[in-house]
Amino acid sequence: MITFSVEKFLALANQLAELPWPKSGKDFRKIAVERFNWSPTEYDQIYEASFDSEKEDVIVSELGNEVDEMFFALMLPGPKEKLDASKLKTLFNNYRTAASETWGEPIKSKAGKEPVVAWQQPTGSIVKLIRRADVVLFSFYTPQGAKYFA
């Protein structure tokens, strides 16, 4: 099971926000490998990241030759693990509370079956969380990608 700690979520989001954007995918690849220890894969836009003892794919998208968004699972049950919906909900709420205490009020907040919450960073980037039935997803929009955020 992948379970990202609240502290690591905040630290990674802050590190990404503080990078000097814009960056091409090629330029970001060097940072991903050297600074974050993410391993490149055979696909240019997918990295394998080791978070604690688990490995997770980080997907990085480009628009107009500039990185605009990246995303990965903060909490995801393993293939043989039973989903604990209450744990998923608790973790999402913990991420949301800690992020709001760190970054202030969200710029987007949607309740319901698949809640969404997002915060604007001082650098112009956006951090977004989505809770689905079986996963909590983290999305990071660079300042270049933030203009397409909806």
C-alpha positions in Angstrom: 0.0 0.0 0.0 1.2 3.5 -0.8 0.6 5.9 2.0 2.3 9.2 1.7 2.7 11.0 5.1 1.2 14.4 5.5 4.7 15.9 6.1 6.1 14.4 3.0 3.2 15.6 0.9 3.7 19.2 2.1 7.4 19.0 1.7 7.2 17.7 -1.9 4.5 20.2 -2.9 6.7 23.0 -1.5 9.8 21.8 -3.3 7.9 21.5 -6.6 6.4 25.0 -6.1 9.8 26.6 -5.4 11.4 25.3 -8.6 12.3 28.0 -11.1 9.5 27.4 -13.6 9.1 27.2 -16.7 11.0 24.0 -17.5 11.0 21.8 -20.5 10.4 18.1 -20.0 14.1 17.5 -20.7 15.2 20.1 -18.1 12.8 18.7 -15.6 14.1 15.2 -16.2 17.5 16.2 -14.8 15.9 17.7 -11.7 13.6 14.7 -11.2 16.6 12.4 -11.2 19.1 14.5 -9.3 16.9 16.3 -6.7 14.0 13.9 -6.2 15.8 10.6 -7.0 13.0 9.7 -9.4 14.0 7.1 -12.0 13.3 7.6 -15.6 11.3 5.0 -17.4 11.2 4.0 -21.1 8.4 6.7 -21.4 9.6 10.3 -21.3 6.7 11.5 -19.1 6.7 8.7 -16.5 9.1 8.4 -13.6 9.3 5.7 -11.0 9.6 7.3 -7.5 10.4 5.5 -4.3 8.3 6.9 -1.5 9.3 5.2 1.7 9.3 1.5 0.8 6.8 1.7 -2.0 7.4 2.6 -5.7 4.9 4.8 -7.5 4.7 6.2 -11.0 4.8 10.0 -11.3 3.3 11.2 -14.6 4.5 14.5 -15.9 2.7 16.2 -18.7 4.0 18.9 -21.1 2.1 21.6 -23.1 4.0 23.6 -25.6 7.3 22.1 -24.6 6.9 23.2 -21.0 6.0 21.0 -18.0 2.4 22.0 -17.0 1.2 19.3 -14.6 2.3 16.2 -12.7 0.4 13.7 -10.6 0.6 10.5 -8.6 -1.2 8.6 -5.9 -0.7 9.7 -2.3 -2.7 6.8 -1.0 -3.4 3.6 -3.0 -4.1 0.1 -1.7 -1.9 -2.6 -3.1 -3.3 -5.2 -5.6 -3.9 -7.8 -2.8 -5.0 -5.4 -0.1 -8.6 -4.7 0.9 -9.7 -1.1 0.4 -10.3 0.7 3.7 -12.6 3.5 2.7 -12.6 5.1 6.1 -8.8 5.2 6.1 -8.9 6.8 2.6 -11.3 9.5 3.9 -9.3 10.1 7.0 -6.0 10.5 5.1 -7.7 12.9 2.6 -9.0 15.0 5.5 -5.6 15.0 7.1 -3.9 16.2 3.9 -6.6 18.9 3.5 -6.3 20.2 7.1 -2.5 20.3 7.0 -2.4 22.0 3.6 -5.0 24.6 4.7 -3.0 25.3 7.8 0.2 25.7 5.7 -1.2 27.5 2.6 -4.4 29.1 3.7 -7.9 28.7 2.4 -8.3 26.6 -0.7 -9.1 28.2 -4.0 -11.3 25.3 -4.9 -13.3 23.0 -2.6 -15.9 20.5 -3.8 -17.5 18.0 -1.4 -19.4 14.9 -2.4 -18.6 11.4 -3.6 -15.2 12.5 -5.1 -14.1 15.6 -3.2 -11.6 18.0 -4.6 -9.6 20.7 -2.9 -6.9 23.0 -4.4 -4.5 25.7 -3.1 -2.7 28.5 -5.0 0.9 28.8 -4.2 2.7 32.1 -3.9 4.8 31.1 -6.9 1.7 30.8 -9.1 1.5 27.0 -9.1 -1.5 25.0 -7.8 -1.6 21.9 -5.6 -4.8 19.8 -6.0 -6.1 16.7 -4.1 -8.8 14.4 -5.3 -10.3 11.5 -3.3 -11.8 8.8 -5.5 -13.3 5.5 -4.4 -9.9 3.8 -4.2 -7.2 6.4 -4.3 -6.1 9.9 -3.1 -4.5 11.7 -6.1 -2.0 14.6 -5.9 -1.8 17.0 -8.8 0.7 19.7 -9.1 0.2 22.5 -11.8 3.2 24.6 -12.6 2.6 28.3 -13.1 2.3 27.5 -16.8 -0.2 24.8 -16.2 -2.2 26.8 -13.6 -3.8 28.9 -16.4 -5.5 25.7 -17.6 -6.7 24.7 -14.1 -10.4 24.4 -13.8 
